[in-house]
Amino acid sequence: MNISTTDDDSGDLPAVPARAGTLADHLAHWAEHAPDEPAMTFVDYERDRDGAQTTLTYRELRERVRAVAVGLGRIVQPGDRVALLTPQNLDYVVAFLGALAAGAVAVPLFPPGYGVSSGRLAAVLADCDPRCVMTSASLLDQVEPFTKEWLAGGPATGEVTVAAVDQLVDETFDDLAWATRPPSAVEDVAYLQYTSGSTRVPAGVVITHRNVVVNAYQALAGHQVRNRGDHTTVSWLPLFHDMGLILSIAGPIAAGVHSVILDPLAFVQRPSRWLRQVSRYPGVVTAAPNFAYDYCVKRVKAADKAELRLDRVRSFANGAEPVRAGTLRRFYAAFAECGLRETALRPTYGLAEATVLVCVSPMDEGPTTVFADSDVLALGHLEPPAGPAAKRTELVSSGAPVDQELRIVDPVTCQAVPDGTVGEIWIRGDNVGRGYWRQEQTSAEVFRAVLRTAATGARAETPGTGSWLRTGDLASWYEGGLFVTGRIKDMIIVDGRNVYPQDVESTVEEAHPAVGRHRTAAFTVPTAGGGGGGEGVVVVAERYHAADGAADETGAVARAVRAAVSSEHNVSLHDFLLVEPGSVPRTSSGKIARRACRQAYLDGRWDIRSGSIGRDL
């Protein structure tokens, strides 16, 4: 494939029409035109508390990827699934790109014991039915027994080989096998992106080679990464997560920029490590969920700030849904002294079904927020507060879609709604995945939606114009921006009013200092024995580490929380639990798993005395 660039490959990136080919094609291009430039760096804080760096140039990276592709070619056939149970380091990058180059379908996952339920890992393996499980040599003693135990359950339809990526790299390279391997077409499946939802068997989104390359270019355009030599990506996000995969692998490979990778645990242990790394490089693009920014505010010390140069960061993307305005303000206030520009704070919106990125706020503008009348918002409209006494909800704009179409649609009638009305986000573009792996009916419902006319309910568009992705997310298009309000499945309905769970959670977290930030789940449960008696609102909140947990304090917290929720949302809580830190279940991307929390409550799995639940979520 010929990727058009300037003569010295140091200027502007290819124009949008050149977004063809595969990631393997892009890697080959940069290995030829910028062979000695750094491609991937892993900063290892386990080996060295100050961070030991290992870097692969584009030539070195391609050599390793080709070796893995040839090695996999002796194990799998084109289209076979290769599950990646690889640690977060350069082996993961090589394994992922090697699987794609081999014509296999990569399945980005995680090693056993990575902090995510082993039951979930086994369920995903059963769903994707891999022919190969790839890991690193250092983890073979963990992955091989786990795979054998999984296979003993009888879910696989064929032989499964466990392979170590670093051992494949060390094998003698077979030029003939590489030259004669079947090339991948852009419409072939590149990988399965399993969503980080709270259900026991998350769905695998089918992502083609075209999808991932297109979304990589959309991300580059959204963050205005035009000159290869002037930008770097830095990330601690898990590589098995959609945002981490695009930010750390696909985007950099498409653009030929340098990618710096940390392990998520390194960030959790000391968030200043992330900020130190973004201070080291030019034109940094980085991203994290909303909670990570508050975590930095709380954990980064004054002494650490003296070493930071955050003026070098081009984009601090915030990908949580929805982004909290208070978090943006706190992060800016805490790190403005380190050179942080308010314009670097970039709220975004995306989802795995669209590969990842859909919208991003404008470059060189600070975040846009609006105050909406809470009572009117509950009825499905975004309007300014009616007066100074009106209750208000602050919303953050996620900007505009990048080279894709977006509509706000009534989820019942499938008709587009006017600006300022809350509806479901629908997406259409070449970045939208093909569907869910082996779930044809659900794929048709979610990925092949059709807009209807208001007058007759007939199809609103000419057949052949393309179908739409139903995201399940609620938002309003208002004054040129997308304001995400919540998820349809998480909506709390009280007396016919829509109450957004994240608003209740925010109120709870502000009600008493003993409640930790971003550690609260609000949901509904059947009341009166479920015999048509309606639903009640339950809140489960983690205790802040500094709280003493005394019974009198717990009672005071409950009274403060109930009063605040009643005052702000006119909701009487059915139940409130204050539980120990680390108890509230999260998704693999770190977000609160409300539905898993609700199920644990209904199953009676909360141990009120210890404030914890079973860890099999």
PEBEL-V547352 format. One record per pair of residues at least 6 apart in sequence whose ideal C-beta (glycine too) atoms are under 7 Angstrom apart, sorted by the first residue. I is the first residue (numbers start at 1). J is the second residue. If there is no record, write none. Layout:
# PEBEL-V547352
I | J
I | J
This chain:
# PEBEL-V547352
1 | 20
1 | 21
1 | 25
3 | 14
3 | 18
3 | 21
3 | 25
3 | 26
3 | 29
4 | 14
4 | 18
5 | 14
6 | 12
9 | 33
9 | 34
9 | 228
10 | 227
10 | 228
10 | 229
11 | 227
12 | 226
12 | 227
13 | 220
13 | 226
13 | 255
16 | 217
16 | 403
19 | 213
19 | 214
19 | 217
20 | 186
21 | 186
21 | 213
22 | 100
22 | 184
22 | 186
22 | 209
22 | 213
23 | 97
23 | 100
23 | 212
23 | 213
23 | 250
23 | 253
24 | 97
24 | 100
24 | 101
26 | 253
26 | 254
27 | 61
27 | 62
27 | 65
27 | 97
27 | 253
28 | 62
30 | 58
30 | 256
31 | 58
31 | 59
31 | 62
34 | 58
34 | 256
35 | 57
35 | 58
35 | 59
36 | 57
36 | 59
37 | 57
37 | 58
38 | 55
38 | 57
38 | 258
39 | 56
39 | 57
39 | 58
39 | 61
39 | 258
39 | 259
40 | 56
40 | 61
40 | 90
40 | 93
40 | 259
40 | 261
41 | 53
41 | 54
41 | 55
41 | 258
41 | 260
41 | 261
42 | 54
42 | 89
42 | 90
42 | 261
43 | 51
43 | 53
43 | 260
43 | 262
43 | 277
44 | 51
44 | 52
44 | 54
45 | 51
45 | 263
45 | 266
45 | 273
51 | 273
54 | 90
56 | 90
64 | 94
64 | 169
65 | 94
65 | 97
65 | 98
65 | 101
66 | 101
66 | 173
66 | 178
67 | 168
67 | 169
67 | 171
67 | 173
68 | 94
68 | 95
68 | 98
68 | 165
68 | 168
68 | 169
69 | 98
69 | 101
69 | 102
69 | 181
70 | 173
70 | 174
70 | 177
70 | 178
71 | 168
71 | 171
72 | 82
72 | 98
72 | 99
72 | 102
72 | 104
72 | 132
73 | 102
73 | 177
73 | 181
75 | 131
75 | 132
75 | 161
75 | 163
76 | 82
76 | 102
76 | 104
76 | 131
76 | 132
78 | 103
78 | 104
78 | 182
79 | 105
80 | 104
80 | 105
80 | 131
81 | 104
81 | 105
81 | 107
81 | 128
81 | 129
81 | 130
81 | 131
81 | 192
82 | 99
82 | 104
82 | 105
82 | 106
82 | 107
82 | 130
82 | 132
82 | 134
83 | 107
83 | 109
83 | 125
83 | 128
83 | 130
83 | 133
83 | 134
84 | 92
84 | 95
84 | 96
84 | 106
84 | 107
84 | 108
84 | 109
84 | 134
85 | 109
85 | 110
85 | 111
85 | 133
85 | 134
85 | 135
85 | 143
86 | 92
86 | 95
86 | 111
86 | 134
86 | 135
86 | 136
86 | 165
87 | 111
87 | 136
87 | 139
88 | 238
88 | 239
88 | 261
88 | 263
88 | 264
91 | 136
91 | 165
91 | 166
92 | 239
93 | 249
94 | 165
94 | 169
95 | 134
95 | 165
96 | 106
96 | 108
96 | 249
98 | 165
99 | 106
100 | 106
100 | 184
100 | 190
102 | 181
103 | 181
103 | 182
103 | 184
105 | 189
105 | 191
105 | 192
106 | 190
106 | 191
107 | 128
107 | 130
107 | 191
107 | 192
108 | 191
108 | 193
108 | 239
108 | 240
108 | 245
109 | 121
109 | 124
109 | 240
110 | 116
110 | 121
110 | 238
110 | 240
111 | 135
111 | 139
111 | 142
111 | 143
112 | 118
112 | 121
112 | 142
112 | 143
112 | 146
113 | 142
116 | 588
117 | 616
117 | 617
119 | 616
120 | 200
122 | 150
123 | 200
123 | 201
124 | 194
124 | 202
125 | 150
126 | 155
127 | 201
127 | 204
127 | 437
128 | 192
128 | 204
128 | 437
129 | 156
129 | 157
130 | 160
131 | 158
131 | 160
131 | 161
132 | 160
132 | 161
132 | 163
133 | 143
133 | 147
133 | 160
133 | 162
134 | 163
134 | 165
135 | 143
135 | 162
135 | 164
136 | 164
136 | 165
136 | 166
137 | 164
137 | 166
137 | 167
140 | 162
140 | 164
143 | 162
144 | 162
147 | 160
147 | 162
151 | 160
184 | 209
186 | 208
186 | 209
186 | 210
187 | 208
187 | 210
188 | 208
188 | 209
189 | 206
189 | 208
190 | 207
190 | 208
190 | 209
190 | 212
191 | 207
192 | 204
192 | 205
192 | 206
192 | 437
193 | 204
193 | 205
193 | 207
193 | 242
193 | 352
194 | 202
194 | 204
195 | 202
195 | 203
195 | 205
195 | 352
196 | 202
196 | 241
196 | 587
196 | 588
196 | 589
197 | 587
198 | 585
198 | 587
198 | 593
198 | 594
198 | 595
198 | 596
199 | 595
203 | 436
203 | 439
204 | 436
204 | 437
205 | 352
205 | 353
205 | 433
205 | 436
206 | 433
206 | 434
206 | 435
206 | 437
207 | 355
207 | 433
208 | 434
210 | 430
211 | 355
211 | 430
211 | 431
211 | 433
212 | 250
212 | 355
213 | 254
214 | 430
214 | 431
215 | 246
215 | 355
215 | 356
215 | 357
215 | 431
216 | 246
216 | 250
216 | 251
216 | 254
217 | 254
218 | 357
218 | 402
218 | 403
218 | 404
218 | 431
219 | 246
219 | 251
219 | 357
220 | 251
220 | 254
220 | 255
221 | 402
221 | 403
222 | 357
222 | 360
222 | 402
223 | 285
223 | 314
223 | 315
223 | 360
224 | 363
225 | 231
225 | 255
225 | 257
225 | 285
228 | 255
228 | 256
228 | 257
230 | 282
230 | 283
231 | 257
231 | 282
231 | 283
231 | 285
231 | 314
232 | 257
232 | 258
232 | 260
232 | 281
232 | 282
232 | 283
232 | 284
233 | 247
233 | 248
233 | 251
233 | 252
233 | 257
233 | 259
233 | 260
233 | 285
233 | 286
234 | 260
234 | 277
234 | 278
234 | 281
234 | 284
234 | 286
235 | 244
235 | 247
235 | 248
235 | 261
235 | 286
235 | 287
236 | 262
236 | 263
236 | 264
236 | 266
236 | 267
236 | 274
237 | 243
237 | 244
237 | 247
237 | 287
237 | 288
238 | 244
238 | 264
238 | 588
239 | 245
239 | 248
239 | 249
241 | 588
241 | 589
242 | 352
242 | 355
242 | 356
243 | 287
243 | 319
243 | 356
246 | 355
246 | 356
246 | 357
247 | 287
248 | 259
248 | 261
252 | 258
252 | 259
260 | 277
260 | 281
262 | 273
262 | 274
262 | 277
266 | 273
267 | 273
267 | 274
271 | 295
271 | 296
271 | 299
271 | 300
272 | 300
272 | 304
275 | 296
275 | 300
275 | 308
275 | 310
276 | 307
276 | 308
278 | 284
278 | 286
278 | 310
278 | 312
278 | 313
279 | 308
279 | 309
279 | 310
279 | 312
281 | 312
282 | 312
283 | 314
284 | 312
284 | 313
284 | 314
285 | 314
285 | 315
286 | 313
286 | 315
286 | 316
286 | 317
287 | 317
287 | 319
288 | 318
289 | 319
289 | 320
289 | 589
289 | 590
289 | 591
290 | 318
290 | 320
290 | 323
290 | 324
290 | 327
291 | 320
291 | 518
291 | 590
293 | 318
293 | 327
293 | 331
294 | 327
294 | 330
294 | 517
294 | 518
296 | 331
297 | 330
297 | 331
297 | 334
305 | 337
305 | 338
308 | 338
309 | 339
310 | 335
310 | 338
310 | 339
310 | 340
311 | 339
311 | 341
313 | 344
314 | 344
315 | 344
315 | 346
316 | 344
316 | 345
316 | 346
317 | 346
317 | 348
317 | 360
318 | 345
318 | 346
318 | 347
318 | 348
319 | 348
319 | 350
320 | 591
321 | 349
321 | 473
321 | 484
322 | 395
322 | 396
322 | 484
322 | 485
322 | 502
323 | 347
323 | 396
323 | 398
324 | 506
325 | 369
325 | 394
325 | 396
328 | 345
328 | 367
328 | 396
332 | 340
332 | 342
332 | 345
342 | 366
343 | 364
343 | 365
343 | 366
345 | 366
345 | 367
346 | 360
346 | 361
347 | 361
347 | 367
347 | 396
347 | 397
347 | 398
347 | 399
348 | 357
348 | 359
348 | 360
348 | 398
349 | 358
349 | 359
349 | 398
349 | 482
349 | 484
350 | 356
350 | 357
350 | 358
351 | 358
351 | 471
353 | 432
353 | 433
353 | 446
353 | 469
353 | 471
354 | 427
354 | 431
354 | 432
354 | 469
355 | 431
355 | 433
357 | 402
358 | 401
358 | 404
358 | 406
358 | 427
359 | 398
359 | 399
359 | 400
359 | 401
359 | 402
359 | 482
360 | 399
360 | 402
361 | 367
361 | 368
361 | 397
361 | 398
361 | 399
362 | 399
367 | 396
368 | 397
368 | 481
369 | 394
369 | 395
369 | 396
370 | 395
370 | 478
370 | 483
371 | 384
371 | 385
371 | 392
371 | 394
372 | 382
372 | 383
372 | 392
372 | 393
372 | 395
373 | 383
373 | 384
373 | 385
373 | 386
373 | 390
373 | 392
374 | 391
374 | 392
374 | 393
375 | 391
376 | 383
377 | 393
378 | 497
378 | 498
378 | 499
380 | 421
380 | 422
380 | 498
381 | 420
381 | 421
381 | 422
382 | 420
382 | 422
382 | 476
382 | 478
382 | 483
383 | 420
385 | 392
391 | 568
393 | 503
395 | 483
395 | 485
397 | 481
397 | 482
397 | 483
398 | 481
398 | 482
398 | 484
399 | 481
399 | 482
400 | 480
400 | 481
400 | 482
403 | 429
404 | 427
404 | 428
404 | 429
404 | 431
405 | 428
405 | 429
406 | 425
406 | 427
406 | 482
407 | 416
407 | 426
407 | 451
408 | 416
408 | 417
408 | 421
408 | 423
408 | 425
408 | 475
408 | 476
408 | 477
409 | 415
409 | 416
409 | 417
409 | 423
409 | 424
409 | 426
409 | 451
410 | 417
410 | 423
411 | 423
411 | 424
411 | 488
413 | 452
414 | 449
414 | 450
414 | 451
414 | 452
415 | 452
415 | 453
415 | 454
416 | 451
417 | 423
419 | 477
419 | 478
420 | 476
420 | 478
421 | 476
422 | 474
422 | 475
422 | 476
422 | 485
423 | 474
424 | 470
424 | 471
424 | 472
424 | 473
424 | 474
424 | 488
425 | 471
425 | 473
425 | 475
426 | 449
426 | 468
426 | 469
426 | 470
426 | 471
427 | 468
427 | 469
427 | 471
428 | 466
428 | 468
428 | 469
432 | 447
432 | 469
435 | 443
435 | 447
436 | 442
436 | 443
446 | 469
446 | 470
447 | 467
447 | 469
448 | 467
449 | 467
449 | 468
449 | 470
450 | 459
450 | 467
451 | 460
451 | 461
451 | 468
452 | 458
452 | 459
452 | 460
453 | 460
472 | 487
472 | 488
472 | 489
473 | 484
473 | 487
474 | 485
474 | 486
474 | 487
474 | 488
475 | 482
475 | 483
475 | 484
475 | 485
476 | 483
476 | 485
485 | 500
486 | 500
486 | 501
486 | 502
490 | 501
490 | 594
491 | 498
492 | 499
492 | 501
492 | 504
492 | 522
492 | 524
492 | 537
494 | 537
494 | 571
499 | 569
499 | 571
501 | 522
501 | 523
501 | 594
503 | 569
504 | 522
504 | 539
504 | 565
504 | 569
504 | 571
505 | 520
505 | 521
505 | 522
507 | 564
507 | 565
507 | 568
507 | 569
508 | 515
508 | 520
508 | 539
508 | 541
508 | 561
508 | 564
508 | 565
509 | 515
509 | 517
509 | 520
511 | 560
511 | 561
511 | 564
512 | 557
512 | 560
512 | 561
513 | 544
514 | 543
514 | 544
514 | 547
514 | 553
514 | 557
515 | 541
515 | 544
515 | 557
516 | 542
516 | 543
516 | 544
516 | 581
519 | 541
519 | 542
519 | 584
520 | 539
520 | 541
521 | 540
521 | 584
521 | 592
521 | 594
521 | 597
522 | 537
522 | 539
523 | 538
523 | 594
523 | 597
523 | 598
524 | 535
524 | 536
524 | 537
525 | 535
525 | 536
525 | 538
525 | 574
525 | 598
525 | 601
525 | 602
526 | 535
527 | 533
527 | 534
527 | 535
527 | 536
527 | 574
528 | 534
536 | 574
537 | 571
537 | 573
537 | 574
538 | 574
538 | 575
538 | 601
539 | 561
539 | 573
539 | 576
540 | 577
540 | 579
540 | 584
540 | 597
540 | 601
541 | 578
542 | 579
542 | 580
542 | 581
542 | 583
542 | 584
543 | 549
543 | 578
543 | 579
543 | 580
543 | 581
545 | 581
547 | 553
554 | 578
557 | 578
558 | 576
558 | 578
561 | 576
562 | 573
562 | 576
565 | 571
565 | 573
566 | 572
577 | 606
577 | 608
578 | 611
579 | 611
579 | 612
580 | 610
580 | 611
580 | 612
583 | 611
583 | 612
583 | 613
584 | 592
584 | 597
585 | 593
585 | 596
585 | 597
585 | 600
585 | 617
586 | 592
586 | 593
587 | 593
593 | 617
596 | 617
600 | 606
600 | 613
600 | 617
605 | 613
605 | 614
606 | 613
607 | 613
